[in-house]
Amino acid sequence: MQKPYYHFETSPDSLIYEFDSVSEHKTIHKVVIYEPLEDDMYHLGFGDLTAEGKVDYKIVSANQDMDKVLMTVVQTMLLFFDKYPDKKLVFVGSTESRTRLYRGIITKFIEIVELYLEVEGFVSNDEREPFRKNQEYQAFLISPKI
């Protein structure tokens, strides 16, 4: 992908990624965590790492680098799928408004992301469809393009 992203550190099992979001005002330590759910599914968690070593999934960083941060998350997905090509990722915002934000971001980058990844949206708990712009979704499912 040709969009800029941050350098990140990866755990040996490729399930935890850490990087710094940097602006002229502050540096925020970010973490992306892939947690096993069932069979071939993993949950993608993303947030700020607090001083206590916990992940804050609800914080609004407002560091003016959202595109670069999100492209970094996409890069971690690509590495995750390199190591686990038969797995799928599910993610949902920590709030309804965050889920809507993620939908908007996917919409913005869908042409780039779809070159590498399959993107689906959950219309209900057990019904999903290929991602469509301007469609409300409860959660998202990402898998490598075959």
DSSP file (Angstrom, degrees, kcal/mol; ACC not computed):
  #  RESIDUE AA STRUCTURE BP1 BP2  ACC     N-H-->O    O-->H-N    N-H-->O    O-->H-N    TCO  KAPPA ALPHA  PHI   PSI    X-CA   Y-CA   Z-CA
    1    1 A M              0   0    0      0, 0.0   112,-0.0     0, 0.0   111,-0.0   0.000 360.0 360.0 360.0 142.3    0.0    0.0    0.0
    2    2 A Q        +     0   0    0      2,-0.1   110,-0.0     0, 0.0     0, 0.0   0.495 360.0 104.1 -94.3  -5.1    1.3    3.4   -0.9
    3    3 A K  S    S-     0   0    0      1,-0.1     2,-0.0    68,-0.1    65,-0.0  -0.511  80.3-101.0 -77.1 146.5   -0.3    5.4    1.9
    4    4 A P        +     0   0    0      0, 0.0     2,-0.3     0, 0.0    67,-0.2  -0.350  46.3 172.1 -68.1 147.7    2.0    6.5    4.8
    5    5 A Y        -     0   0    0     66,-0.1     2,-0.2    67,-0.1    64,-0.1  -0.952  32.7 -95.6-147.5 164.9    2.0    4.5    8.1
    6    6 A Y        -     0   0    0     62,-0.6     2,-0.2    -2,-0.3    15,-0.1  -0.524  38.1-107.3 -83.6 149.4    3.9    4.4   11.3
    7    7 A H        -     0   0    0     -2,-0.2    13,-0.5    13,-0.1     2,-0.3  -0.518  46.7-169.2 -66.1 141.9    6.8    2.0   12.0
    8    8 A F        -     0   0    0     -2,-0.2     2,-0.3    11,-0.1    11,-0.2  -0.948  22.4-125.9-138.0 158.4    5.6   -0.6   14.5
    9    9 A E  E     -A   18   0A   0      9,-2.9     9,-2.2    -2,-0.3     2,-0.4  -0.809  26.0-152.6-101.1 144.6    7.0   -3.3   16.7
   10   10 A T  E     -A   17   0A   0     -2,-0.3     7,-0.2     7,-0.2    66,-0.0  -0.939  13.4-124.1-122.3 138.6    5.5   -6.8   16.4
   11   11 A S    >   -     0   0    0      5,-2.6     3,-2.0    -2,-0.4     5,-0.1  -0.416  36.8-106.3 -70.8 157.4    5.3   -9.6   19.0
   12   12 A P  T 3  S+     0   0    0      0, 0.0    -1,-0.1     0, 0.0    -2,-0.0   0.811 122.3  49.3 -57.0 -31.0    6.9  -12.9   17.9
   13   13 A D  T 3  S-     0   0    0      3,-0.0    -2,-0.0     1,-0.0    70,-0.0   0.414 109.7-123.8 -89.1   3.5    3.4  -14.5   17.4
   14   14 A S  S <  S+     0   0    0     -3,-2.0    69,-0.1     2,-0.2     3,-0.1   0.795  83.1 110.6  60.2  31.7    2.2  -11.5   15.3
   15   15 A L        +     0   0    0      1,-0.2    19,-3.0    18,-0.1     2,-0.4   0.549  69.7  48.9-109.2 -12.2   -0.7  -10.9   17.7
   16   16 A I  E     - B   0  33A   0     17,-0.2    -5,-2.6    -5,-0.1     2,-0.4  -0.997  60.8-179.4-132.5 132.6    0.4   -7.6   19.3
   17   17 A Y  E     -AB  10  32A   0     15,-2.5    15,-2.7    -2,-0.4     2,-0.4  -0.991   4.7-169.8-130.4 136.9    1.6   -4.6   17.5
   18   18 A E  E     +AB   9  31A   0     -9,-2.2    -9,-2.9    -2,-0.4     2,-0.3  -0.978  14.1 152.8-130.4 143.1    2.8   -1.3   19.1
   19   19 A F  E     - B   0  30A   0     11,-1.8    11,-3.6    -2,-0.4     2,-0.5  -0.972  37.4-109.5-157.1 167.2    3.6    2.1   17.6
   20   20 A D  E     - B   0  29A   0    -13,-0.5     2,-0.6    -2,-0.3     9,-0.2  -0.906  15.2-147.8-108.6 131.4    3.6    5.8   18.4
   21   21 A S  E     - B   0  28A   0      7,-3.2     7,-2.7    -2,-0.5     2,-0.5  -0.869  27.9-162.8 -90.6 122.6    1.2    8.3   17.0
   22   22 A V  E     + B   0  27A   0     -2,-0.6     2,-0.3     5,-0.2     5,-0.2  -0.931  21.7 156.7-121.6 129.0    3.2   11.5   16.7
   23   23 A S        -     0   0    0      3,-2.4    41,-0.1    -2,-0.5    40,-0.0  -0.805  57.3 -97.6-130.8 178.0    2.1   15.1   16.3
   24   24 A E  S    S+     0   0    0     -2,-0.3     3,-0.1     1,-0.2    39,-0.0   0.696 123.5  45.2 -70.6 -15.2    3.8   18.4   17.2
   25   25 A H  S    S-     0   0    0      1,-0.3     2,-0.3    38,-0.1    -1,-0.2   0.784 122.8 -11.0 -97.4 -32.2    1.8   18.5   20.4
   26   26 A K        -     0   0    0     37,-0.1    -3,-2.4     2,-0.0     2,-0.4  -0.993  49.1-127.7-163.2 163.1    2.1   14.9   21.8
   27   27 A T  E     -B   22   0A   0     -2,-0.3     2,-0.5    -5,-0.2    -5,-0.2  -0.988  24.8-164.6-119.0 130.5    3.1   11.3   21.2
   28   28 A I  E     -B   21   0A   0     -7,-2.7    -7,-3.2    -2,-0.4     2,-0.6  -0.968  16.6-134.9-121.3 126.6    0.6    8.6   21.9
   29   29 A H  E     -B   20   0A   0     -2,-0.5    20,-3.0    20,-0.3     2,-0.3  -0.709  28.9-166.6 -82.8 120.7    1.6    5.0   22.3
   30   30 A K  E     -BC  19  48A   0    -11,-3.6   -11,-1.8    -2,-0.6     2,-0.4  -0.720   7.5-163.1-107.8 155.0   -0.9    2.8   20.4
   31   31 A V  E     -BC  18  47A   0     16,-2.5    16,-2.0    -2,-0.3     2,-0.5  -1.000   8.6-162.3-140.6 140.6   -1.5   -0.9   20.4
   32   32 A V  E     -BC  17  46A   0    -15,-2.7   -15,-2.5    -2,-0.4     2,-0.4  -0.991  16.7-170.5-119.1 125.8   -3.3   -3.4   18.1
   33   33 A I  E     -BC  16  45A   0     12,-3.0    12,-3.2    -2,-0.5     2,-0.6  -0.970  14.5-158.2-124.6 130.8   -4.2   -6.7   19.6
   34   34 A Y  E     - C   0  44A   0    -19,-3.0    10,-0.2    -2,-0.4    -2,-0.0  -0.934  18.3-172.8-107.0 113.5   -5.5   -9.8   17.8
   35   35 A E  E     - C   0  43A   0      8,-2.5     8,-3.4    -2,-0.6     2,-0.1  -0.909  25.2-116.7-112.6 130.6   -7.3  -12.1   20.2
   36   36 A P  E     + C   0  42A   0      0, 0.0     6,-0.3     0, 0.0     3,-0.1  -0.380  35.2 169.8 -64.6 138.9   -8.6  -15.6   19.3
   37   37 A L        -     0   0    0      4,-2.7     2,-0.3     1,-0.3     5,-0.2   0.715  58.5 -28.0-108.8 -75.5  -12.3  -16.0   19.5
   38   38 A E  S >  S-     0   0    0      3,-0.5     3,-3.6     0, 0.0    -1,-0.3  -0.994  97.6 -41.0-148.0 146.5  -13.4  -19.3   17.9
   39   39 A D  T 3  S-     0   0    0     -2,-0.3    -2,-0.1     1,-0.3    48,-0.0  -0.040 130.6  -3.1  38.7-102.6  -12.0  -21.6   15.2
   40   40 A D  T 3  S+     0   0    0     47,-0.1    48,-2.9    -4,-0.1     2,-0.4   0.238 112.0 101.7-103.4  13.2  -10.8  -19.3   12.5
   41   41 A M  E <   - d   0  88A   0     -3,-3.6    -4,-2.7    46,-0.2    -3,-0.5  -0.805  42.2-178.5-107.1 140.5  -11.9  -15.9   14.0
   42   42 A Y  E     -Cd  36  89A   0     46,-2.3    48,-2.9    -2,-0.4     2,-0.5  -0.963  23.8-129.0-127.9 149.0   -9.9  -13.3   15.8
   43   43 A H  E     -Cd  35  90A   0     -8,-3.4    -8,-2.5    -2,-0.3     2,-0.7  -0.849  16.9-142.6 -96.2 132.1  -11.0  -10.0   17.4
   44   44 A L  E     -C   34   0A   0     46,-2.2     2,-0.4    -2,-0.5    48,-0.3  -0.863  21.3-174.9 -94.3 117.3   -9.1   -6.9   16.4
   45   45 A G  E     +C   33   0A   0    -12,-3.2   -12,-3.0    -2,-0.7     2,-0.4  -0.914   3.5 178.5-112.3 142.4   -8.7   -4.6   19.3
   46   46 A F  E     +C   32   0A   0     -2,-0.4     2,-0.3   -14,-0.2   -14,-0.2  -0.994  18.5 109.8-147.2 133.1   -7.1   -1.2   18.9
   47   47 A G  E     -C   31   0A   0    -16,-2.0   -16,-2.5    -2,-0.4     2,-0.4  -0.963  60.4 -57.1-174.7-168.3   -6.5    1.7   21.4
   48   48 A D  E     -CE  30  56A   0      8,-1.8     8,-3.2    -2,-0.3     2,-0.6  -0.749  44.5-126.5 -94.2 139.7   -4.1    3.8   23.4
   49   49 A L  E     - E   0  55A   0    -20,-3.0   -20,-0.3    -2,-0.4     6,-0.2  -0.774  29.1-143.5 -86.2 122.2   -1.7    2.1   25.9
   50   50 A T    >   -     0   0    0      4,-3.4     3,-1.9    -2,-0.6    -1,-0.0  -0.286  26.7-103.0 -81.4 168.9   -2.1    3.8   29.3
   51   51 A A  T 3  S+     0   0    0      1,-0.3    -1,-0.1     2,-0.1    -2,-0.0   0.769 123.5  58.7 -61.0 -25.9    0.7    4.4   31.8
   52   52 A E  T 3  S-     0   0    0      2,-0.1    -1,-0.3     1,-0.0     3,-0.1   0.450 121.4-108.1 -83.5  -0.7   -0.7    1.4   33.7
   53   53 A G  S <  S+     0   0    0     -3,-1.9     2,-0.2     1,-0.3    -2,-0.1   0.618  79.1 126.1  84.6  13.0   -0.1   -0.8   30.7
   54   54 A K        -     0   0    0      2,-0.0    -4,-3.4     1,-0.0     2,-0.5  -0.667  62.0-116.2-100.3 159.5   -3.8   -1.2   29.9
   55   55 A V  E     -E   49   0A   0     -2,-0.2     2,-0.8    -6,-0.2    -6,-0.2  -0.847  17.4-152.5 -98.3 126.6   -5.4   -0.5   26.6
   56   56 A D  E     +E   48   0A   0     -8,-3.2    -8,-1.8    -2,-0.5     3,-0.2  -0.869  15.8 177.9 -97.7 107.4   -8.0    2.3   26.5
   57   57 A Y  S    S+     0   0    0     -2,-0.8    37,-0.4   -10,-0.2    -1,-0.1   0.584  75.5  50.3 -85.5 -11.3  -10.4    1.4   23.6
   58   58 A K  S    S+     0   0    0    -10,-0.1    -1,-0.2    36,-0.1   -11,-0.1   0.544  78.8 115.6-106.3  -8.7  -12.7    4.4   24.1
   59   59 A I        -     0   0    0     -3,-0.2     2,-0.7   -11,-0.1   -11,-0.0  -0.280  57.6-141.2 -65.8 146.1  -10.3    7.3   24.2
   60   60 A V        -     0   0    0      1,-0.2    -1,-0.1     2,-0.1    -2,-0.1  -0.934  16.6-172.4-106.5 108.2  -10.4    9.9   21.5
   61   61 A S        -     0   0    0     -2,-0.7    -1,-0.2     1,-0.0    -2,-0.0   0.872   4.2-167.3 -73.7 -38.7   -6.8   10.8   20.8
   62   62 A A        +     0   0    0      1,-0.1    -2,-0.1     2,-0.0    -1,-0.0   0.905  31.8 147.3  49.9  48.3   -7.3   13.7   18.4
   63   63 A N        -     0   0    0    -38,-0.0   -38,-0.1   -40,-0.0    -1,-0.1   0.299  62.4-120.2 -96.2   8.8   -3.7   13.7   17.4
   64   64 A Q  S    S+     0   0    0      1,-0.1     3,-0.1   -41,-0.1   -42,-0.0   0.745  92.8  92.3  62.7  27.7   -4.6   14.9   13.8
   65   65 A D     >  +     0   0    0      2,-0.1     4,-2.6     1,-0.1     3,-0.2  -0.015  36.5 134.7-137.2  31.8   -3.1   11.8   12.2
   66   66 A M  H  > S+     0   0    0      1,-0.2     4,-2.9     2,-0.2     5,-0.2   0.869  72.9  51.9 -55.6 -43.4   -6.0    9.4   11.9
   67   67 A D  H  > S+     0   0    0      1,-0.2     4,-2.3     2,-0.2    -1,-0.2   0.928 112.6  45.4 -60.6 -44.6   -5.3    8.4    8.3
   68   68 A K  H  > S+     0   0    0     -3,-0.2     4,-1.5     2,-0.2   -62,-0.6   0.900 113.9  49.4 -66.8 -40.5   -1.7    7.4    9.1
   69   69 A V  H  X S+     0   0    0     -4,-2.6     4,-2.0     2,-0.2    -2,-0.2   0.938 112.9  46.8 -62.5 -46.9   -2.8    5.6   12.3
   70   70 A L  H  X S+     0   0    0     -4,-2.9     4,-2.1     1,-0.2    -2,-0.2   0.852 109.2  53.0 -68.6 -34.0   -5.5    3.6   10.4
   71   71 A M  H  X S+     0   0    0     -4,-2.3     4,-2.0    -5,-0.2    -1,-0.2   0.825 106.9  54.7 -68.2 -29.1   -3.1    2.7    7.6
   72   72 A T  H  X S+     0   0    0     -4,-1.5     4,-2.0     2,-0.2    -2,-0.2   0.919 106.5  50.3 -65.7 -43.7   -0.8    1.4   10.3
   73   73 A V  H  X S+     0   0    0     -4,-2.0     4,-1.9     1,-0.2    -2,-0.2   0.913 109.1  51.8 -59.9 -42.4   -3.6   -0.8   11.6
   74   74 A V  H  X S+     0   0    0     -4,-2.1     4,-2.1     1,-0.2    -1,-0.2   0.906 106.8  53.6 -60.8 -41.3   -4.1   -2.0    8.0
   75   75 A Q  H  X S+     0   0    0     -4,-2.0     4,-1.9     1,-0.2    -1,-0.2   0.889 106.6  51.9 -61.4 -38.3   -0.4   -2.8    7.7
   76   76 A T  H  X S+     0   0    0     -4,-2.0     4,-2.7     1,-0.2    -1,-0.2   0.876 106.7  54.6 -65.7 -35.0   -0.7   -4.9   10.9
   77   77 A M  H  X S+     0   0    0     -4,-1.9     4,-2.9     2,-0.2    -2,-0.2   0.926 105.9  51.8 -61.1 -44.1   -3.6   -6.8    9.4
   78   78 A L  H  X S+     0   0    0     -4,-2.1     4,-1.6     1,-0.2    -1,-0.2   0.904 112.5  45.0 -61.4 -41.4   -1.5   -7.7    6.3
   79   79 A L  H  X S+     0   0    0     -4,-1.9     4,-1.7     2,-0.2    -1,-0.2   0.895 111.0  53.8 -69.2 -39.2    1.3   -9.0    8.6
   80   80 A F  H  X S+     0   0    0     -4,-2.7     4,-2.7     1,-0.2     3,-0.2   0.939 110.6  46.7 -57.0 -47.2   -1.3  -10.9   10.7
   81   81 A F  H  < S+     0   0    0     -4,-2.9    -1,-0.2     1,-0.2    -2,-0.2   0.789 104.7  60.6 -70.6 -26.5   -2.7  -12.5    7.5
   82   82 A D  H  < S+     0   0    0     -4,-1.6    -1,-0.2    -5,-0.2    -2,-0.2   0.913 116.0  34.1 -60.9 -40.7    0.9  -13.4    6.3
   83   83 A K  H  < S+     0   0    0     -4,-1.7    -2,-0.2    -3,-0.2    -1,-0.2   0.818 133.3  29.4 -82.7 -33.5    1.3  -15.5    9.5
   84   84 A Y    ><  +     0   0    0     -4,-2.7     3,-1.8    -5,-0.2    -1,-0.2  -0.579  66.9 162.1-127.8  67.8   -2.4  -16.7    9.7
   85   85 A P  T 3  S+     0   0    0      0, 0.0    -1,-0.1     0, 0.0    -4,-0.1   0.693  75.0  54.6 -66.6 -18.2   -3.7  -16.8    6.2
   86   86 A D  T 3  S+     0   0    0     57,-0.1     2,-0.2     2,-0.0    -5,-0.1   0.330  93.8  92.9 -96.3   8.0   -6.7  -19.0    7.1
   87   87 A K    <   -     0   0    0     -3,-1.8     2,-0.3    -6,-0.1   -46,-0.2  -0.566  59.8-147.7-100.3 164.0   -8.0  -16.7    9.8
   88   88 A K  E     -d   41   0A   0    -48,-2.9   -46,-2.3    -2,-0.2     2,-0.4  -0.936   9.6-137.7-127.4 152.3  -10.6  -13.9    9.8
   89   89 A L  E     -dF  42 142A   0     53,-3.3    53,-3.1    -2,-0.3     2,-0.4  -0.925  13.4-169.2-113.4 134.3  -10.8  -10.7   11.8
   90   90 A V  E     +dF  43 141A   0    -48,-2.9   -46,-2.2    -2,-0.4     2,-0.3  -0.964  13.0 170.5-117.5 139.5  -13.9   -9.3   13.3
   91   91 A F  E     + F   0 140A   0     49,-2.2    49,-2.6    -2,-0.4     2,-0.3  -0.998  11.7 178.4-148.9 152.7  -14.0   -5.8   14.8
   92   92 A V        -     0   0    0    -48,-0.3    47,-0.1    -2,-0.3     4,-0.1  -0.976  37.8 -97.6-145.8 149.9  -16.6   -3.4   16.1
   93   93 A G        -     0   0    0     -2,-0.3     6,-0.1    45,-0.2   -35,-0.1  -0.334  28.7-121.5 -67.7 154.2  -16.3    0.1   17.6
   94   94 A S  S    S+     0   0    0    -37,-0.4     2,-0.3     4,-0.0    -1,-0.1   0.646 100.6  22.7 -71.0 -13.9  -16.3    0.4   21.4
   95   95 A T  S  > S-     0   0    0      1,-0.1     4,-2.1   -37,-0.0     5,-0.2  -0.927  90.0-106.0-141.0 165.6  -19.3    2.6   21.0
   96   96 A E  H  > S+     0   0    0     -2,-0.3     4,-2.2     1,-0.2     5,-0.2   0.912 121.9  51.5 -59.4 -41.8  -22.0    3.0   18.2
   97   97 A S  H  > S+     0   0    0      1,-0.2     4,-2.1     2,-0.2    -1,-0.2   0.861 108.3  51.3 -66.6 -33.3  -20.4    6.3   17.1
   98   98 A R  H  > S+     0   0    0      2,-0.2     4,-2.5     1,-0.2    -1,-0.2   0.882 107.8  52.3 -69.5 -37.3  -17.0    4.6   16.9
   99   99 A T  H  X S+     0   0    0     -4,-2.1     4,-2.1     2,-0.2    -2,-0.2   0.910 110.1  48.9 -62.8 -41.6  -18.6    1.8   14.7
  100  100 A R  H  X S+     0   0    0     -4,-2.2     4,-2.2     2,-0.2    -2,-0.2   0.896 109.6  52.7 -63.1 -39.7  -20.0    4.5   12.4
  101  101 A L  H  X S+     0   0    0     -4,-2.1     4,-2.3     1,-0.2    -2,-0.2   0.926 108.3  49.9 -61.1 -44.6  -16.6    6.2   12.3
  102  102 A Y  H  X S+     0   0    0     -4,-2.5     4,-2.9     1,-0.2     5,-0.2   0.896 108.3  53.3 -61.7 -39.8  -15.0    2.9   11.3
  103  103 A R  H  X S+     0   0    0     -4,-2.1     4,-2.5     1,-0.2    -1,-0.2   0.923 109.8  48.5 -60.6 -43.1  -17.6    2.5    8.5
  104  104 A G  H  X S+     0   0    0     -4,-2.2     4,-2.1     2,-0.2    -2,-0.2   0.879 111.8  49.0 -63.7 -38.3  -16.7    5.9    7.3
  105  105 A I  H  X S+     0   0    0     -4,-2.3     4,-2.0     2,-0.2    -2,-0.2   0.923 110.5  49.4 -68.7 -43.9  -13.0    5.1    7.3
  106  106 A I  H  X S+     0   0    0     -4,-2.9     4,-1.1     1,-0.2    -2,-0.2   0.924 110.7  51.9 -59.5 -43.2  -13.5    1.8    5.5
  107  107 A T  H >< S+     0   0    0     -4,-2.5     3,-0.5     1,-0.2     4,-0.3   0.915 109.1  50.6 -57.2 -44.0  -15.6    3.7    2.9
  108  108 A K  H 3< S+     0   0    0     -4,-2.1    -1,-0.2     1,-0.2    -2,-0.2   0.868 124.0  27.9 -63.3 -38.0  -12.8    6.3    2.5
  109  109 A F  H >X S+     0   0    0     -4,-2.0     4,-2.8     1,-0.1     3,-0.9   0.300  85.3 111.3-108.6   8.7  -10.1    3.6    1.9
  110  110 A I  H <X S+     0   0    0     -4,-1.1     4,-2.8    -3,-0.5     5,-0.2   0.843  74.6  56.5 -58.2 -37.3  -12.2    0.7    0.4
  111  111 A E  H 34 S+     0   0    0     -4,-0.3    -1,-0.3    -3,-0.2     4,-0.3   0.864 115.4  38.4 -64.1 -34.1  -10.6    1.0   -3.0
  112  112 A I  H X4 S+     0   0    0     -3,-0.9     3,-1.3     2,-0.1     4,-0.4   0.932 117.7  48.1 -77.7 -49.5   -7.1    0.5   -1.5
  113  113 A V  H >X S+     0   0    0     -4,-2.8     4,-2.7     1,-0.3     3,-2.0   0.881 103.2  61.7 -61.5 -40.8   -8.1   -2.1    1.1
  114  114 A E  T 3< S+     0   0    0     -4,-2.8    -1,-0.3     1,-0.3    -2,-0.1   0.657  90.2  69.7 -65.1 -14.8  -10.1   -4.2   -1.3
  115  115 A L  T <4 S+     0   0    0     -3,-1.3    -1,-0.3    -4,-0.3    -2,-0.2   0.793 120.2  15.8 -67.7 -25.8   -6.9   -4.9   -3.4
  116  116 A Y  T <4 S+     0   0    0     -3,-2.0    29,-2.3    -4,-0.4     2,-0.3   0.657 125.0  43.7-118.6 -27.2   -5.6   -7.0   -0.5
  117  117 A L  E  <  -G  144   0A   0     -4,-2.7     2,-0.4    27,-0.2    -1,-0.2  -0.921  65.9-127.4-132.5 148.7   -8.5   -7.8    1.8
  118  118 A E  E     -G  143   0A   0     25,-3.5    25,-1.9    -2,-0.3     2,-0.5  -0.812  29.7-161.1 -88.3 133.2  -12.1   -9.0    1.7
  119  119 A V  E     +G  142   0A   0     -2,-0.4    12,-2.7    23,-0.2     2,-0.3  -0.974  13.4 172.8-123.0 124.8  -14.4   -6.7    3.7
  120  120 A E  E     -GH 141 130A   0     21,-2.7    21,-2.6    -2,-0.5     2,-0.4  -0.905  18.9-142.9-125.9 155.9  -17.8   -7.7    5.0
  121  121 A G  E     -GH 140 129A   0      8,-2.7     8,-2.1    -2,-0.3     2,-0.7  -0.948  15.8-127.9-119.3 142.2  -20.3   -6.0    7.3
  122  122 A F  E     -GH 139 128A   0     17,-2.8    16,-3.2    -2,-0.4    17,-0.6  -0.793  20.7-178.3 -87.1 115.7  -22.6   -7.6    9.8
  123  123 A V  S    S-     0   0    0      4,-2.1     2,-0.3    -2,-0.7     5,-0.2   0.804  78.4  -5.9 -79.5 -33.0  -26.2   -6.5    9.2
  124  124 A S  S    S-     0   0    0      3,-1.8     3,-0.5    -3,-0.1    -1,-0.1  -0.835  94.6 -79.3-145.0-177.8  -27.2   -8.6   12.2
  125  125 A N  S    S+     0   0    0     -2,-0.3     3,-0.0     1,-0.2    -3,-0.0   0.834 129.8  22.1 -59.2 -33.1  -25.5  -11.1   14.5
  126  126 A D  S    S+     0   0    0      1,-0.1     2,-0.5    -4,-0.0    -1,-0.2   0.302 111.5  78.0-120.0   9.3  -25.8  -13.9   12.0
  127  127 A E        +     0   0    0     -3,-0.5    -4,-2.1     2,-0.0    -3,-1.8  -0.975  51.2 166.8-125.1 124.6  -26.1  -12.1    8.7
  128  128 A R  E     -H  122   0A   0     -2,-0.5    -6,-0.2    -6,-0.3    12,-0.1  -0.910   8.8-175.2-132.0 162.2  -23.3  -10.5    6.8
  129  129 A E  E     -H  121   0A   0     -8,-2.1    -8,-2.7    -2,-0.3     3,-0.1  -0.951  43.4 -73.6-146.9 161.4  -22.7   -9.1    3.3
  130  130 A P  E    S-H  120   0A   0      0, 0.0   -10,-0.3     0, 0.0   -12,-0.0  -0.364  70.6 -87.7 -56.4 140.5  -19.9   -7.6    1.2
  131  131 A F        -     0   0    0    -12,-2.7     2,-0.4     1,-0.0   -12,-0.1  -0.249  49.6-171.6 -56.5 131.9  -19.2   -4.1    2.5
  132  132 A R    >   -     0   0    0     -3,-0.1     3,-1.3     3,-0.1   -25,-0.1  -0.989  27.2-110.1-125.7 137.2  -21.3   -1.4    0.8
  133  133 A K  T 3  S+     0   0    0     -2,-0.4     3,-0.1     1,-0.2   -29,-0.1  -0.333 101.0  17.1 -61.6 145.4  -20.8    2.3    1.2
  134  134 A N  T 3  S+     0   0    0      1,-0.2     2,-0.5   -31,-0.1    -1,-0.2   0.637  93.7 127.8  65.9  17.8  -23.5    4.1    3.3
  135  135 A Q    <   -     0   0    0     -3,-1.3     2,-0.2   -32,-0.1    -1,-0.2  -0.892  60.7-124.3-103.2 133.3  -24.8    0.8    4.8
  136  136 A E        -     0   0    0     -2,-0.5     2,-0.3    -3,-0.1   -15,-0.0  -0.567  33.3-175.6 -73.7 136.8  -25.2    0.6    8.5
  137  137 A Y        -     0   0    0     -2,-0.2   -14,-0.2     1,-0.1   -34,-0.1  -0.974  31.3-151.0-134.3 150.3  -23.3   -2.3   10.1
  138  138 A Q  S    S-     0   0    0    -16,-3.2     2,-0.3    -2,-0.3   -45,-0.2   0.772  83.9 -15.7 -84.5 -30.2  -23.0   -3.8   13.6
  139  139 A A  E     - G   0 122A   0    -17,-0.6   -17,-2.8   -47,-0.1     2,-0.3  -0.937  67.1-118.3-162.1 176.0  -19.5   -5.1   13.1
  140  140 A F  E     -FG  91 121A   0    -49,-2.6   -49,-2.2    -2,-0.3     2,-0.4  -0.944  10.3-153.5-131.8 149.7  -17.0   -5.8   10.3
  141  141 A L  E     -FG  90 120A   0    -21,-2.6   -21,-2.7    -2,-0.3     2,-0.4  -0.990  12.0-170.8-125.7 129.3  -15.2   -9.0    9.1
  142  142 A I  E     +FG  89 119A   0    -53,-3.1   -53,-3.3    -2,-0.4   -23,-0.2  -0.959  10.2 166.0-121.6 135.8  -11.9   -8.9    7.3
  143  143 A S  E     - G   0 118A   0    -25,-1.9   -25,-3.5    -2,-0.4   -55,-0.1  -0.970  42.0 -88.8-142.9 158.3  -10.2  -11.8    5.6
  144  144 A P  E     - G   0 117A   0      0, 0.0     2,-0.3     0, 0.0   -27,-0.2  -0.359  45.2-108.1 -68.7 147.5   -7.3  -12.1    3.2
  145  145 A K              0   0    0    -29,-2.3   -30,-0.0     1,-0.1   -28,-0.0  -0.582 360.0 360.0 -72.8 131.9   -8.0  -11.9   -0.5
  146  146 A I              0   0    0     -2,-0.3    -1,-0.1    -3,-0.1   -29,-0.0   0.425 360.0 360.0 -97.1 360.0   -7.6  -15.3   -2.1
